[in-house]
């Protein structure tokens, strides 16, 4: 989830009519399940760096009984007119740029 999308959702909630949102639970998320390993693989690919991932057997473990989770964001769309605007790769490219490892050919690298 991109923090800029979260901020836009907070502004939308603050601007929404109180009667329509008071006491309601509104999930703010991407609305898709993305495994952590997929995020790591995308970050590596976007960085262009020759990184090898080493996984320790038995390290970590699940934090819940669920294999994966996805948040339903339909309430955010219905009540706030909000949906995430940034694609996952765009957010990951911007994270890399902020860390100082801008991927070649990224829009932020060309500024």
Secondary structure, DSSP 8 states (H G I E B T S, - for coil): --HHHHHHHHHHHHHS-HHHHTT-----S-SS---HHHHHHHHHHHHT--------TT-S--SSS-S------HHIIIII-----S-HHHHHHHHHHHTT---TT-GGGG-
